[in-house]
Amino acid sequence: MPVSNRVSSSKANAARVSSSVASLPYMSDTALTSTLTPSQYLQRVTDLQQMDLQSAVDQMRTLLTLYPQKVYKMAYYRKQTKNHWARDDPAFCFLQVIMVIASSTAYGFAFRVSSLSSIIGFVTKSVLLHWLGFGVVMASVGRVVANQHLQAERSSSHVKQSVEWLYAFDVHCNAFVPLFVLLCKWRRILVVRTLLTTDVSSNLLHVDGIQFFLLPLVLGTSLLSLGISNTLYAIAFGWYFYIFHLGFRALPFLSNTEVFLFPMAIILVLYVFNFVGYPFGLGFNASRIVAYVYFED
């Protein structure tokens, strides 16, 4: 065989091999771990001009629709273009902190908290414990469960991937949106026009926490109050775990992610138990318990 023919054949074979390797999912020359570190993420919080607040608002709206899984398509695009699943824009978290602060302040006034320092303490507790602390626990548990028990079986030609902690925290933040809307309150958060390029009227996100406006009813002692209160909490936490599960189901290297739906069964059992046990004095009103823990002097 002439030398030129052998060279052409070798190049053709090399091209076919290169093409087949490129077709394998998520194969790359770089390590398939997150290139975004928590410190880099936190540094971006100080630069509001770099935050896409309108995109964060749009994602929150999507999470409140019948198709919340659409939000996780963006994570797939980030993986393809930036080699990490987690958001690199802290705008979503930034808005949630503002939401929690506004909600906690409103609840403080609604329950007539005696002093400004008490309101500040409650706001701080809400941000650090309810949002951040709860999120850190859920993200850490979800990541450990996913990486240690839910890895799908793959051939040796696939690079093994793992769930990034920042992505797991993103999943918590996504799931927190409907939980917040049902159980808390934030109203008319106006994003300053100079931070966005769109018209200011489109940046007005108006969400009313259902429980906030039902406080006189859900804090009662009747069966109706218990039913409405516990239904709100059951739906809120059920919705939370459903969206939490969607976040891990969106990762192609995980399997059996239905395990993240198991807490919904516990919620259902507690919900039914409260109604069955109410005539015997065993039912409890979730709203009254929360109000007692945080606002009873």
N, C-alpha and C positions, 0 to 999 in steps of 0.2 A: 504494500500500500504506500503511495507517495506520502512524503512528509507533510505536505500541505493538507491532504485529506485527513491524516491522523490528528493534526492540530485542530482542524475544523470540527472533527468528531469529539475531541476532548472538550472544546469550548461548548459544544451543544450539550454534552453530558453535564458539564459544570452548571450550565444555565438551568437545566432541568432540575438538578439537585437543589440549586439556590431557590428555584421557584417552589419546590415542594416544602423546603424548610420554612420559607416565608409564609406558606399557607397554614402552618401549624399555629394554633392560637397562642398568642402572648409570648412567642419566642423572640428574644432580643439579645443583643450583645451585652446589654447592661443588666445588672441585677434587678430582679423583679420585685423589689421592695420599694416602699415609699421613699421618694426623693424629697419629700416635704417633712421637715422636722417640726416638733411642737414649738421650738423657739422661733423658727422662721414664721410660723403661723401667728404667734403672739405679737411679733414685731409689726405685722401688717395691721393689727388692730389700731395702732397709733396713727395710721394714715387713712383718714376717711376718704380722701380723694381716690384711693385705690380700691375702695369697696363698691361693688355693684349692688346697691341697695334695692334698686328696682327689680333686679333678677331675684333677689332673696324674697321680696314681697310676692312675686309671681309664683315662686316655688311654694310658698306657704299657702297661697290660694289653691294651687294644684293639689296639695296634700289634704285639702278639705273637700275635694270632689270625689266622685266615684272611681277615679283612676289615679290614686296616689302613686302607683308604681311608675308613672311617667317621670317622676323626679329622679329616679335611679338610672334612667337612661343617660343622664348627664354624667353620672359617675363612670359609666362605660366609655363615654367619649373622652373623659379626662384620662382614663387608663391608656387609651390608644394614643393620645397626643402628649401627655405629660408623665406617663408611667407611674401614676398613683391614682387610687380610687377616691381619696378624700378631697373635700373642698379645700382649695388653697385661698379662697376668699372668705374672710371672717365675718362678712356682712350678715350672714344668716344668724350666727351666734350673737353678734352685736345687737341685732333687732330683738332677739329673744330676751336678752338681758334687759333692754329697755322695756319690753312687755312685762317682764316679771316685776321690775321696779314700779311701773305704773299700776299694775294690778295690786301689788302689796300695799302701796300707798292708799289706794281706793278702799281696800278692805280695812286698813287701819282706821280710816275715817268712818267707815260704815259701822264698825264695832266700837267707835268712840274711844279709841286708845287714848289714855290719859295725857301722855306727854310726847313731845317731839322725839326725844331720845328713844322712847319705846317704839315709835314708828320706824325710826332709823334702824333700830335693832331688828325689828321684824322684817324690814326690807332686806337687810344684810343676810339674815337667816334664810330668807326665801331664795336669794340668788346663790349663796354659797352651799346651802343644804338641799333645797328642793330641786333646783335646776342643775347646778354644777355637781354637787355630791351624788345625787341620784343618777346623773348622767355618767359620772366616772365609774360608779358601781356597775351600772347596766352595760356600759361599753366594755369594761374589763371582763365581766362575766361572759358576755356574748362573744368576745374575741377568744377567750380561753376555750369555751365550748366549741366554737367553730373550728379553731385551729387544731384542737386535740381530738375531736370526735366526729367532725362533719366533713373532713377532707374527702373528696371524691377519688376513687381509684383511677389513676391515669397511667399511661405507658411511660416507659423510661425516656421517651423522646420529648416529653413535656417537662418544662421547668416547674418545680413545685412552688406554689404561691401560698401566701398566708394573708389573713385579714389584718389590715393596718389598724392600729388603735385609733387614730384620728378618724378613719372611716367608720369604725364602730361608734365613735362619739357622734359623728354626723347622723348615723342611723337613729340614735337617741334623740337628737335635736329635731329630726323629721317627725318622729313619733310623738314628740312633746307638743307639737302644734295643735292637734285636735284635743289632746288632754287639757291644754291650757284654755282653749276656746270654750270647752264645756264647763270647766271648773273654776276658771278665773275670769278676769275682766281686763281688757284694754280697749281703749276707745280713741279714735281720731289721732293716731300717731302720724304726725305730719313730717315727712322727710324733706329737709331743706332743699329748695330747688337748685341751689348751686352745686349740690352733691350729685345731681342727676342731670341727664341731658334731655329727659322727656318732660312733658307739661306737668306742672305741679298738681293739677287736679287728678291726674292718673296715679299720683304717688300717695294718695290718701287711703290708707288701709283702715277700714272701719270694722272692727270685730267686737261683738258684745259677748261677754261670758254669760252663758245661760244661768248658771247657778247664782251669779251675783244679783240678778234681777229677781230671782226666786227666793232670796234669803228669808223674807217673812214667812214663806210657805214651808221651805225645806227645814227650817229650824223648829217647826212645831213638833208636838208629841203624838200626833194622830198617825193612823196607819197610812193615810194619804201622804203625809209629810215624809214618812219613812220610805214609802214606795217611790215617790218622785226623787228624793235624795239618792237612794241607793241605785235607782235606775240611771241617774246621771253619772254616778261613779262607775257603775258597771260598764256603761257604754264608753265612757272616757278611757278607762284602763283597758277595756277590750280593744278599742280602736288603737290605743298605744301599742299593744303587743302585736296587733295585726300589721301595722306599718313597720314595727321593729323587725318582724319576721320577713317582710318584703325586702328590707335592706339586705339581709343575708341571702335570701333566695335569688337576688339579682346577681350574685357572684357566681360565675360559671364553674368554679373549682370546688364548690361546696355541694353537698347532697344532704337529703333528709333534714332540711331546714325547718320542717314542720314542728320540730321540737320546741321552737320559740313560740308556738301557739298554745303549748300546754298550760301556761298560766291562765288562759281564758277559761279552761275547765274549772280551775279553782275559783275564779271569779263567779262563774255560773253557780257552783255549789254554795258559795257564801250568799249569793243573791237569793237563791231559793230558800236556804236555811233561815234567812231573816224573815221572810214572809210566813213560813211554816211555824217558826218559833215565836212570832209576835204575840199570838194569843196566850202563850205560856210565859211571857216576859223575857224571852230569849233574843228577840230581835233588837238590832241596834241601828241607829240612824247615823250614817257616815258623816253627814254635814254637822250634826250636833257634836260628834266626837271631835272632829277637826276644830270646830269653834271653841270647844272646851279646852283643848290642848293648847291652842295658841292665844286665846283671848280671855280666858277665865282668870280673874285676879285671885 
